[in-house]
Amino acid sequence: MATINEVSALAKVSISTVSRVINNTAPVKESTRERVFDAMRQLGYQPNLFAQGLVTNRTRNISLVLTDLTSAYFAPLIKSLERSLRSARYNLTVSIENTTYDEMRDTFLSQVNRRSDAVILFPHCLSDDEIRSLREEGPPMVLLNRYLPELPGQCIQIDNALGSRFAVEHLIQQGHRHIACITGISNNPETTERLAGYRKSLKQHGIPYQTKLVVEGDFTVAGGYDAACRLLAGNKPCSAIFASNDQMAAGAMKALRENGKRVPGDISLVGFDDVEYAGLLSPSLTTVRQPVEEMGHKAAEIAIALSQGKTDLPALTPFTPTLVIRESVASVE
């Protein structure tokens, strides 16, 4: 196993300089820092993270706390986070199955005992006030897909309203006027924002908003299937459906097919997220793409900054979604 002395010799710097680079305890010229890292890579040197933690009072451990892993949205996010953190020599731990406030709070506070330097939180099931309560009790946090005014530099989010406008505008451009919407859970900010975008697009084109064409789902495949079945059972005629995520779009596609409806021949369908399997559905799904890998990289960057005691971070601009046009939308006369 390589030693710090060997790294020092190969990089042609002092042992104390190597230590400063590893522990980030004092400024070091960027060219020197790169020389040290290059020597570490060549020798396969692995610093003792536990010892580093004693020196710097940091563990170089970042925690990701999720509600579950059933959504295909999370796989590229976690890969991006881990890749970004690993390149900065941080570890990532992931906790799932946090579906209530109490579960989320227990998990969040456990990171104090594990000495996580920061927590990246996907607060799907939490209200803003509950997030504020957690913030007062635990490590510094990065929020995914949520915005709190008091944390403008720690919120990684997509412009949900703009994304849903892209989806609905595309349907309108194809001649659709009766466009249904399958929303997420009613008390979720993503649901509110995506529904707002849907309503704004209709209004801009003089299309009346009809509550009978809006059906609540729960962001799952089963929820999308059930919502589409309720839409069809209620004799609510529509030529297109905008589903607030791809999982619900997949469930809706199955329900439509089982009820003898062709996609897109009878009903066009648009989703949101552009998860990995969206292009593999039959027909392939037109959807709104979130730049998930870029969002994961930015979350890692902010978590590292927080772990180093930086708090006055510049406000973040929401990421911009894009529309991916595939086969699930047809034009109408």
C-alpha positions as CSV (number, residue, x, y, z in Angstrom):
1,M,0.0,0.0,0.0
2,A,1.3,3.4,-1.0
3,T,2.3,5.9,1.7
4,I,2.1,9.7,2.0
5,N,5.9,9.7,1.9
6,E,5.8,8.1,-1.6
7,V,3.2,10.6,-2.7
8,S,5.4,13.4,-1.5
9,A,8.4,12.0,-3.4
10,L,6.6,11.4,-6.6
11,A,4.9,14.9,-6.6
12,K,8.2,16.5,-5.5
13,V,6.5,18.4,-2.7
14,S,6.8,18.2,1.1
15,I,4.8,15.8,3.2
16,S,3.1,18.8,4.9
17,T,2.0,20.0,1.4
18,V,0.5,16.6,0.6
19,S,-1.3,16.8,4.0
20,R,-2.7,20.3,3.2
21,V,-4.0,19.1,-0.1
22,I,-5.6,16.0,1.3
23,N,-7.2,17.7,4.3
24,N,-7.8,21.0,2.5
25,T,-6.6,22.9,5.6
26,A,-4.7,25.6,3.8
27,P,-4.4,27.2,0.4
28,V,-2.2,25.3,-2.1
29,K,-1.5,26.4,-5.7
30,E,-3.8,24.7,-8.2
31,S,-0.8,23.3,-10.2
32,T,0.7,21.8,-7.0
33,R,-2.7,20.4,-6.0
34,E,-3.1,18.7,-9.4
35,R,0.5,17.3,-9.1
36,V,-0.4,15.8,-5.7
37,F,-3.6,14.3,-6.9
38,D,-1.9,12.9,-10.0
39,A,0.7,11.2,-7.8
40,M,-2.0,9.8,-5.6
41,R,-3.7,8.3,-8.6
42,Q,-0.5,6.8,-10.0
43,L,0.3,5.2,-6.7
44,G,-3.2,4.2,-5.8
45,Y,-2.9,6.1,-2.6
46,Q,-6.1,6.1,-0.4
47,P,-6.1,8.7,2.4
48,N,-7.5,7.6,5.7
49,L,-10.9,9.3,5.8
50,F,-11.4,8.6,9.5
51,A,-8.1,10.3,10.3
52,Q,-9.0,13.2,8.0
53,G,-12.3,13.6,9.9
54,L,-10.4,13.9,13.2
55,V,-8.1,16.6,11.7
56,T,-10.8,18.6,9.9
57,N,-13.9,17.8,11.9
58,R,-15.4,16.6,8.6
59,T,-16.1,13.1,7.5
60,R,-16.3,13.7,3.8
61,N,-19.6,11.8,3.8
62,I,-22.7,13.2,2.1
63,S,-26.1,11.6,2.7
64,L,-29.0,11.3,0.2
65,V,-32.4,10.9,1.8
66,L,-35.2,9.7,-0.5
67,T,-38.8,8.5,-0.1
68,D,-38.2,5.4,-2.2
69,L,-36.3,4.1,-5.3
70,T,-39.3,3.0,-7.4
71,S,-39.0,5.9,-9.8
72,A,-36.6,5.5,-12.7
73,Y,-35.9,9.2,-12.2
74,F,-33.5,8.4,-9.3
75,A,-31.0,6.1,-11.0
76,P,-29.3,8.7,-13.2
77,L,-29.5,11.2,-10.3
78,I,-27.7,8.9,-7.9
79,K,-25.1,8.0,-10.5
80,S,-24.4,11.6,-11.2
81,L,-24.2,12.4,-7.5
82,E,-21.8,9.5,-6.7
83,R,-19.6,10.3,-9.7
84,S,-19.3,13.9,-8.8
85,L,-18.7,13.3,-5.1
86,R,-16.2,10.5,-5.7
87,S,-14.1,12.7,-8.0
88,A,-13.9,15.1,-5.1
89,R,-13.1,12.2,-2.7
90,Y,-16.4,12.3,-0.8
91,N,-18.5,9.3,0.0
92,L,-22.3,9.0,-0.7
93,T,-24.7,7.1,1.5
94,V,-28.3,6.6,0.4
95,S,-31.4,6.1,2.7
96,I,-34.7,5.2,1.2
97,E,-38.2,4.2,2.5
98,N,-38.8,7.6,4.2
99,T,-42.5,8.2,3.4
100,T,-43.7,10.1,6.4
101,Y,-42.4,13.1,8.3
102,D,-41.5,11.0,11.3
103,E,-39.5,8.6,9.2
104,M,-37.8,11.4,7.3
105,R,-37.0,13.2,10.6
106,D,-35.5,10.0,12.2
107,T,-33.4,9.4,9.1
108,F,-32.3,13.0,8.9
109,L,-31.3,13.2,12.5
110,S,-29.4,9.9,12.3
111,Q,-27.0,11.7,10.0
112,V,-25.9,13.8,12.9
113,N,-24.8,10.7,14.8
114,R,-23.1,9.4,11.6
115,R,-21.4,12.8,11.2
116,S,-22.6,13.5,7.7
117,D,-21.2,16.8,6.5
118,A,-24.4,17.6,4.6
119,V,-27.6,15.9,3.6
120,I,-29.2,16.0,0.1
121,L,-32.9,15.7,0.7
122,F,-35.7,14.8,-1.7
123,P,-38.6,16.0,0.5
124,H,-41.4,14.5,-1.6
125,C,-43.7,13.8,1.4
126,L,-42.9,16.9,3.5
127,S,-44.5,20.3,3.8
128,D,-42.3,23.4,3.7
129,D,-42.7,23.9,7.4
130,E,-41.6,20.4,8.1
131,I,-38.5,21.0,6.0
132,R,-37.8,24.1,8.0
133,S,-38.1,22.1,11.2
134,L,-35.6,19.5,10.0
135,R,-33.2,22.3,9.0
136,E,-33.1,23.6,12.6
137,E,-32.1,20.1,13.9
138,G,-29.7,18.5,11.6
139,P,-26.7,19.0,9.2
140,P,-26.8,21.6,6.4
141,M,-29.2,20.4,3.6
142,V,-29.5,20.6,-0.1
143,L,-33.1,20.3,-1.4
144,L,-34.0,18.5,-4.6
145,N,-37.2,19.5,-6.5
146,R,-38.2,22.0,-3.8
147,Y,-37.7,25.7,-3.2
148,L,-37.5,27.5,0.1
149,P,-37.1,31.3,0.0
150,E,-34.6,31.2,2.9
151,L,-32.4,28.7,1.1
152,P,-32.0,30.2,-2.4
153,G,-28.6,28.8,-2.9
154,Q,-29.4,25.3,-1.7
155,C,-32.4,24.4,-3.8
156,I,-32.0,22.2,-7.0
157,Q,-35.1,22.4,-9.0
158,I,-36.6,22.3,-12.5
159,D,-38.9,24.9,-14.0
160,N,-41.9,22.7,-13.7
161,A,-44.5,25.2,-15.0
162,L,-42.4,25.8,-18.1
163,G,-42.0,22.1,-18.7
164,S,-45.7,21.4,-18.6
165,R,-46.3,24.4,-20.9
166,F,-43.9,22.8,-23.4
167,A,-46.0,19.6,-23.2
168,V,-49.4,21.3,-23.6
169,E,-48.2,23.7,-26.2
170,H,-47.0,20.8,-28.3
171,L,-50.4,19.2,-28.1
172,I,-52.2,22.4,-29.0
173,Q,-49.9,22.9,-32.0
174,Q,-51.0,19.4,-33.2
175,G,-54.6,20.6,-33.1
176,H,-55.8,19.3,-29.7
177,R,-58.3,21.3,-27.8
178,H,-59.7,18.8,-25.3
179,I,-56.6,18.0,-23.3
180,A,-56.9,16.1,-20.0
181,C,-54.3,16.3,-17.2
182,I,-53.3,13.6,-14.8
183,T,-51.7,15.4,-11.8
184,G,-49.6,14.2,-9.0
185,I,-50.6,14.2,-5.3
186,S,-52.6,17.4,-4.7
187,N,-50.5,18.8,-1.8
188,N,-47.2,18.4,-3.7
189,P,-45.5,21.6,-5.0
190,E,-44.5,19.8,-8.2
191,T,-48.1,19.0,-8.8
192,T,-49.1,22.6,-8.3
193,E,-46.4,24.0,-10.6
194,R,-47.1,21.5,-13.4
195,L,-50.8,22.1,-13.2
196,A,-50.2,25.8,-13.3
197,G,-48.3,25.4,-16.5
198,Y,-51.0,23.3,-18.0
199,R,-53.7,25.9,-17.1
200,K,-51.6,28.8,-18.4
201,S,-51.1,27.2,-21.8
202,L,-54.8,26.6,-22.1
203,K,-55.6,30.2,-21.2
204,Q,-53.1,31.6,-23.7
205,H,-54.9,29.7,-26.5
206,G,-58.4,30.6,-25.4
207,I,-59.2,27.0,-24.3
208,P,-61.5,26.8,-21.3
209,Y,-60.1,25.0,-18.2
210,Q,-62.4,22.1,-17.4
211,T,-62.1,20.5,-13.9
212,K,-63.7,17.3,-15.3
213,L,-60.6,16.8,-17.5
214,V,-58.2,17.0,-14.5
215,V,-57.7,13.8,-12.6
216,E,-55.4,13.3,-9.6
217,G,-52.8,10.5,-9.6
218,D,-49.8,9.9,-7.3
219,F,-46.7,9.9,-9.5
220,T,-46.7,6.0,-9.8
221,V,-47.5,3.7,-12.7
222,A,-50.5,2.3,-10.8
223,G,-51.7,5.8,-10.0
224,G,-51.5,6.8,-13.7
225,Y,-53.4,3.6,-14.7
226,D,-56.1,4.3,-12.1
227,A,-56.4,7.9,-13.1
228,A,-56.8,7.1,-16.8
229,C,-59.4,4.5,-16.0
230,R,-61.4,7.1,-14.0
231,L,-61.1,9.5,-16.8
232,L,-62.5,7.0,-19.3
233,A,-65.2,5.7,-17.0
234,G,-66.5,9.3,-16.4
235,N,-67.1,9.7,-20.1
236,K,-64.9,12.7,-20.2
237,P,-64.0,13.0,-23.9
238,C,-60.5,14.1,-24.7
239,S,-58.1,13.8,-27.6
240,A,-54.9,14.0,-25.5
241,I,-53.6,13.5,-22.0
242,F,-50.7,15.3,-20.3
243,A,-49.4,13.1,-17.5
244,S,-47.4,14.9,-14.8
245,N,-44.6,12.3,-14.9
246,D,-43.6,9.4,-17.1
247,Q,-44.6,6.7,-14.6
248,M,-48.2,7.9,-14.7
249,A,-48.0,8.2,-18.5
250,A,-46.9,4.6,-18.7
251,G,-49.8,3.5,-16.5
252,A,-52.2,5.7,-18.6
253,M,-50.9,4.1,-21.8
254,K,-51.7,0.6,-20.4
255,A,-55.2,1.7,-19.3
256,L,-55.9,3.3,-22.7
257,R,-54.8,0.1,-24.5
258,E,-57.0,-2.1,-22.3
259,N,-60.0,0.1,-23.0
260,G,-59.5,-0.2,-26.7
261,K,-58.0,3.2,-27.2
262,R,-55.0,3.6,-29.6
263,V,-52.1,5.8,-28.7
264,P,-51.8,8.1,-30.5
265,G,-54.5,7.2,-33.0
266,D,-57.4,7.9,-30.6
267,I,-55.7,9.7,-27.7
268,S,-52.3,11.4,-27.7
269,L,-50.1,11.2,-24.6
270,V,-47.3,13.3,-23.2
271,G,-45.3,12.6,-20.0
272,F,-42.7,14.5,-17.9
273,D,-39.2,13.5,-16.8
274,D,-37.8,11.5,-19.8
275,V,-36.9,8.5,-17.7
276,E,-34.7,5.8,-19.3
277,Y,-37.6,3.6,-20.5
278,A,-39.7,6.5,-22.0
279,G,-38.2,5.8,-25.4
280,L,-38.7,2.1,-25.1
281,L,-42.5,2.2,-24.6
282,S,-44.7,1.3,-27.6
283,P,-45.3,3.9,-28.9
284,S,-42.3,5.7,-27.6
285,L,-43.3,8.5,-25.3
286,T,-43.1,12.2,-26.1
287,T,-42.1,13.8,-22.8
288,V,-40.4,16.7,-21.0
289,R,-36.8,16.0,-20.2
290,Q,-35.2,17.0,-16.9
291,P,-31.4,17.5,-17.0
292,V,-31.1,15.0,-14.1
293,E,-27.4,14.4,-14.4
294,E,-26.6,18.1,-14.4
295,M,-28.9,18.5,-11.4
296,G,-27.1,15.7,-9.6
297,H,-23.7,17.3,-10.3
298,K,-24.9,20.7,-9.0
299,A,-26.4,19.1,-5.8
300,A,-23.1,17.5,-5.1
301,E,-21.3,20.8,-5.7
302,I,-23.5,22.6,-3.2
303,A,-23.3,19.8,-0.6
304,I,-19.5,19.9,-0.8
305,A,-19.6,23.7,-0.3
306,L,-21.8,23.3,2.7
307,S,-19.6,20.7,4.1
308,Q,-16.7,23.2,4.0
309,G,-18.7,25.7,6.0
310,K,-19.8,27.9,3.1
311,T,-23.2,29.3,3.8
312,D,-23.5,32.5,1.7
313,L,-24.1,30.7,-1.6
314,P,-25.5,32.5,-4.6
315,A,-29.1,32.0,-5.5
316,L,-29.7,29.2,-8.0
317,T,-31.7,29.5,-11.2
318,P,-34.1,26.6,-11.9
319,F,-32.9,24.2,-14.5
320,T,-34.6,24.5,-17.9
321,P,-36.5,21.5,-19.2
322,T,-36.7,20.5,-22.9
323,L,-39.4,18.7,-24.9
324,V,-38.5,15.3,-26.5
325,I,-40.8,14.5,-29.4
326,R,-41.3,10.8,-30.1
327,E,-44.3,8.7,-31.3
328,S,-47.1,9.1,-28.7
329,V,-48.6,12.3,-30.2
330,A,-50.6,12.6,-33.4
331,S,-52.1,15.6,-35.0
332,V,-55.9,16.1,-35.3
333,E,-57.9,17.9,-38.0
